[in-house]
């Protein structure tokens, strides 16, 4: 993906101020910064979820495979190509199996054998299959919080996205569940491109290949994660990652 001179405004207030960066194929791009730095606005702009916010406006260009996302007429198809996993798991009030298949069934008709392959493949990729394979007809609402989050990842994977956006996916999870989600992300980047917004700088340091630092709606720098955390170019980045503010 290519982001060029991107502005996101809510009324007269600018959440993002002319940022430009590339999201490379098969990488995990971490996005860090203090509250109100524009991190979530960036994610919402990438798959046009920002269109749903009253008073929001977007300027600049976001290219997916060199196609401007603003010119894609079928916004639902765009959101299948660029999936999103939110901070709060949102399982649907139905079985584990039907949760995984929900989006895939909207996209195409599946026979029984194909549906089973989608369920198993998606749950395996989300590191959940071994825990639920014998209870796929159980209500998803009975899973633990960490399992529900991985189920939401599986549901996103079932529609075969090119890019997956993660908006604080581990903010409410315990360390064990967090480790499983991070392990899943590490495996997923071989087949997908991932953008991870996180307030946990240690998480970005663990899993991101490159990291972008946003401050007050501006992109201060983006570089290899190791460099951002050990030798950043901007002193404000160093202040943030060392805990002097944020």
Secondary structure as GFF3:
##gff-version 3
##sequence-region A 1 246
A	DSSP	beta_strand	2	10	.	.	.	ID=ss1
A	DSSP	beta_strand	13	22	.	.	.	ID=ss2
A	DSSP	beta_strand	28	32	.	.	.	ID=ss3
A	DSSP	alpha_helix	39	46	.	.	.	ID=ss4
A	DSSP	three_ten_helix	49	52	.	.	.	ID=ss5
A	DSSP	beta_strand	56	64	.	.	.	ID=ss6
A	DSSP	beta_strand	67	68	.	.	.	ID=ss7
A	DSSP	three_ten_helix	69	71	.	.	.	ID=ss8
A	DSSP	alpha_helix	75	81	.	.	.	ID=ss9
A	DSSP	beta_strand	82	85	.	.	.	ID=ss10
A	DSSP	alpha_helix	96	107	.	.	.	ID=ss11
A	DSSP	alpha_helix	112	125	.	.	.	ID=ss12
A	DSSP	alpha_helix	129	132	.	.	.	ID=ss13
A	DSSP	three_ten_helix	140	142	.	.	.	ID=ss14
A	DSSP	alpha_helix	145	157	.	.	.	ID=ss15
A	DSSP	beta_strand	163	167	.	.	.	ID=ss16
A	DSSP	alpha_helix	175	188	.	.	.	ID=ss17
A	DSSP	beta_strand	193	197	.	.	.	ID=ss18
A	DSSP	alpha_helix	201	207	.	.	.	ID=ss19
A	DSSP	beta_strand	210	215	.	.	.	ID=ss20
A	DSSP	beta_strand	218	224	.	.	.	ID=ss21
A	DSSP	alpha_helix	225	230	.	.	.	ID=ss22
A	DSSP	alpha_helix	235	241	.	.	.	ID=ss23
###
